[in-house]
């Protein structure tokens, strides 16, 4: 569980099963400090942080998987490549390109609730990365 997922006192107890919540929160806001002597006060602090602290704000995507599916299916060219973390090094280093493709394929795989369309785009991009003769002006 992430701190950003804490919404109740039960969530605080669940988080504490695997980590020290106070320590993790103090690290997150360092050098600032806060005090909370009860779980209710701690929950109030978390709610304030979720509204005001960028590291805890929820972004526009409901999951990392949906974020990558969006990048692959809705963006093109340089914007897509930047969002996907592609650099010129991926064109030069075939093993780096393969690791990149494998990592993203696992994230957008349709058997894990992902998208066949996103996988097709990913494989097309990968082909452009590893094939020196591949011609697609959107890829670089």
BELJO-V329595 format. One line per field, one symbol per residue. ss: DSSP state (~ for helix, > for strand, _ for the rest). burial: b if it has 16 or more other C-alpha atoms within 10 Angstrom, else e. Layout:
# BELJO-V329595
ss->???
burial->???
This chain:
# BELJO-V329595
ss->__~~~___~~~~~~~~____~~~~~~~~~_________~~~~~~~~~~~~~~_~~~_______~~~~~~~~~~~__~~~~~~~____~~~~~_~~~~~~~~~~~~~~~_~~~___~~~~~~~~~~~~~~~__________
burial->eebeebeeeeebeebeeeeebeeebeeeeeeeeeeeeeeeebbeebbebbeeeeebeeeeeeeebbbbbbbbbeeeeeebbeebebeeebbeeeeebbebbeebbebbbeeeebbeebbeebeebbbbbbeeeeeeeebe
